[in-house]
Amino acid sequence: MHRLAIASDAQVRTLSGQTHVLWGGGLDPDAYLDLWIELCRTDWVRDHATYYVLDDGDGNVLSSLKLYRPRLCWDGHESRIAALAGIFTPASLRRRGYARELIERVLEVAAEDGASLALLFSDIGTRYYRTLGFQELGADEHWMRISGATAGIPSSIELRSLTPAAVDDVVDAHRAYTEGRRFSIVRDKDHWDFILNRAQGFFRRLTGNRSRQRLEVAVRDGRFVGYLFSIEGAGEWNLREVGAAGGSIEWMAEIVRAGLGAAASRGARRCYGWIQPELAAALKDLPLRTETRRRMVPMLRTLGAGDDRQVPGLPDSYIAFQDQF
């Protein structure tokens, strides 16, 4: 009889060693495990995350995943969302239905706990998860070459490193933009602490890599106007998330331009990012190339009997890079 259980410390260590090659992102195995242990000490993870395993009844892991339970705003109502991550089956046990069984059992638990929707990001295409009732949420990615003209874009915005004193402004800016969206992840202060700890903890452990993380606030005349999170390395400026005071698209566009100019001055030649459609429209003068995302594809599934609402889609929805789990 297969058993759904919370992973023991020993199982977490074993699974970390097995999954490191998939999701380590350049960290060595010990650092990868240490990052998870550090995140487990945060208030948000303690209250909103569970590492589940499906075992054979004798403690042998058949499949595993992490369940996160952030808040969701869907059609003006807040509820829990079941965010699945790190879905893994050991190579010798694949194609036996263990991952499917685990996902279904975890989602039953999540629905009983009040979750109305399930979310995951697929790196294996969409066919498999469609068989489990998930639907693809439309998502684009954007590319552009950074030209000399881009490097010379004038801006009245100054980008400064994020400090603890500015986090409340960042929280407010993100909330202002997501309000009114048909679908968005709700981030309270503890959730933001988790996001920042995860980002900073990862790069603190990353060695032998020239990529640099930039967590910045945008300031004009000494006043906060927004924030900009990016990764820079190997000639590419990777836009992770942008927000502006009051949720202003115009200010977001100005902040992106400031970031592009600063990155170009440091030698970046390419830009890549997940840019919401209305922001891409505000940047229409730039040579952005838009493609349907093929990796990290967000997929949604409704939970609970009798919920006949359609899964939301773009442009009414907003899932940022930092909303991945």
Secondary structure, DSSP 8 states (H G I E B T S, - for coil): --EEEE--HHHHHHHHHHHHHHH-TT--HHHHHHHHHHHHTSHHHHHHEEEEEEE-SSS-EEEEEEEE--EEEETTEEEEEEEEEEEE--GGGTTSSHHHHHHHHHHHHHHHTTEEEEEEEESS-SHHHHTTT-EE---EEEEEE--HHHHT---S-EEEE--GGGHHHHHHHHHHHHTT-SEEEE--HHHHHHHHHHHHHHHHH--S---EEEEEEEEETTEEEEEEEEEEETTEEEEEEEEEGGG-HHHHHHHHHHHHHHHHHTT--EEEE---HHHHHHTTTS--EEEE--SSEEEEEE-STT-------TTTEE--GGG--
